[in-house]
């Protein structure tokens, strides 16, 4: 619940933002790319390698398992991207009066939600296994979810979605965490085995969407320097939060 609340709190500022210049939207996309890259490295890949070694994999085996999962995760999101990109605008938007949100923005949102699933698994495994630092882990993940909720809401608002709807989607993106936390606390022994692969799958999805969608989109309007600055700030912020709250 703390993790979902952190994501929802991060989405709140979008409710008071009246308009967003293109340069600001591109900077935020760059910021989102930086957040996702840092989360991929410090929230997914490194913990995944550690989790694989805990369940008995060697260093080479853990690297192989994570590499397989990263490639599989990227492939799965690529197939989702192809599917979403091929649907009609009416399928993506419920009412014709609202602007059509580009498919690449939805893929961006899907990737962050996918990244939240193994985080919920980690909380559930630690709590279900009676680990002493389970509460600290949940609090740390909740705090690092704040900028993710903000990024989703602001990117959707910048793409033309209403502020209320962007907030609701940003807030709801974190709901997968308590669901998978409860599931994995119940199935703790099985979840411990699946956690490294889940982290790798999410890492692959994140890497693909950052390189294939987010970074190119942030530079599409000619604001390359602002997008790069946003990426650096987002990466550093998420790196500090991931390492300091680990």
N, C-alpha and C positions, 0 to 999 in steps of 0.2 A: 504493500500500500504506500509506503514511503517513496518507493521508486516511481510509482505512477503519479504521486503528488508532486514530486520534483519536476517531472515532465510537464504537468499541467501548469505549475507556477511559472515555468519558463515561457509558456505561451501567452501569459496574461498581458504583457506590454503591447501586443498587437491590437488589443481592444481600444487603445488610446491613440494609435497612430492613424492620422487622417489621410495622408498620401505618402507615396514613396517614389522619389526621383529614380530614373533608370540607373544612374551612377551608384546610388545607395543600394538598389536591388542587386546590382552586379557585385558590389563589395560584400554584401551579405551572402551571396552565392559562393564567393571566394572564402568567406569566413566558414560557411558550412562545409566546404571542401576540406579546409584545414582541420575542423573539428572531426570530420569523418576519417581523415588520414591518421590523425593522432589516436582516435578511438580504435581504428583498425590495428595499429601497432601495439598500443599500450593496454587496451581493454580486451583485445581479442587474440592476437597472434602470440604475444608473450605469455599471457595466462594459459592459452591453449597448449603451448609447448610444455609448460610446467604441469598442467593437468594430465597430459599424456604420459609424462614421466612418472607421475604419482601412481598411475594405474599399471605401470610396468614396462612401458616402452623405453627403449634406449634413446639417446640423443638423436641418432640417425633415424630411428623408427618414429620418434615424435615429429622430426622434421618432415619425414615422408608422409605421415598421416595428415599433418597440417597442410602440406602442399597439395595432397589429393583433395582435401576438403575445400581449400581455397579455389582450386580449379573447378570443382563441382559447384560451389556456390556461385562463382562467376557465370558458369554455364546456365544454371537455373535462372539467375536474374536476367541473363541475355534472352532466354526464352520468354520470360515475363515481359521484357521490353518489346520483343517482337509482337507478342500478343496484344499488349496495351497500345502499341503504336498503330496497330492495324484496325482498331475499332473506330466506330464513327464518333464524332464529337458529342452527339446526343447521348451516347452510352457513358461518356465521362462526366457529363454535366446533367444534373437532374432537370433543370429548367432552361429553356432556350433564351430567357432574358439575361442569364448570367454569362459572362465571358468564358470561352473555352480555355481550360487550363491545359497547357501542352503536356503530351504524354510523358516527356522526359522529367517534368516536375513530379508526376505521380510515381515514376520509377525511383526518383530521389527519396520520396516519402516512404515507399515500400522498403528501400534499403535500410533506412534508419529504424523502421519497425522491426525488420529482420535482425538488426543488430541488438535490439532490446530483448529478443527471445533468449539467447544464451546468457545475458546478464540476469534475467529472471531465473534461469536454470541454476546459475552460480549461487544466487541467494537461497534458493530452495535446497540445494545440495548441502550448503554450509549449515543452514538451520536444521534440516532433517537429520544431518549427521551429528548434530550436537557440537559443532565446532565453537570454540570460545569467542572467536572474532566475528561471529555471524551478524551480530547487530551492527558492528562497525562497518562490515562489508555492505550491508543494506544502506546505511547512511551515506557511505562514500558513493555508491552507485546512484543514489537519489540526488546527491549534489551535482554529480557530473551529468545527470539527465537534464538539468535546468537549461544549459545552452542548447541542447538538442531540441527540446520543446520550443524554444524561442526561434531556432533556425527554421523548423518546419512551418510554424505559423507565419513568420515574416516572408518566407519564400512564397508560400501560397498566396498571401495578401499581395505581394509584389507582382504575382502573375495575374492578378485581377479578381481573386476570390474575395467575397465579403469578409470583413474583419471578424465577425462573430463565427462564421463557418470555419475560417482559418484557425481561430482559437480552438474551436471544438475538435477539429481534426488533430491539431497539435497536442491538445490535452489527451485525446483518446489514444494517441500513438503509444503512450506508455502503459496502457492497460494490459498489454500482452505480458508484462513483467510479473505482476502478481498472479496471473493465471498460470504461467509456467513455473513460478516459484512454488505455488501450492502443489502442482502436479509432480514436480521433481522432489519436493519434500516427502511426498507420499511414496514415490518410487525412487528413493534415494540411491539404492545400489545400482539400478539400471541407469539412472541419470548421470551418475558419476562416470560411467563408461561412455555415455553419449556426449558429455560436456565438451571434450576436446574437438570432436567432429562438429558439434554445433557452433562452437567458436570459429572454427575454420570456415564453415559454410558462410557465416555472417561476414567474415573478413573478406572472402572472395567477392561476395555481393557488393560490399562497400567499395572495394578497390575498383571494380568494374564501373560502378555508377559514378565514382569520382572522376576517373580518367575518361570515360566514354561520354558522360552527360554533363556533370556539374562544371568542371573546369572549362570545357569548350563553351558552354552556355554563358559563363561569367565573362567571357572575352568577346562575345558575339557583337556587342555594341561599341567596342573600341575602348573600354575602360580597363585595359590590361593591368596598368600599374595599381589601380585601386583593388582589382580582383586579387592580384598577387599579395598586396598588403593585407587584405582581409584573410587570405589563406594563411599567411604567416601568423597573424594574430590568433586566428582560430586554432591553429596547430599548437602554438605555445600555450594558450589557455587550457586546452584539453589535455596536453601533456602534463602540465603542472597539476591539474585536478586529478588526473589518473594516477600519477606517481605519488603525490602528496597524500591522497586519500586511500591509497592501496592498503 
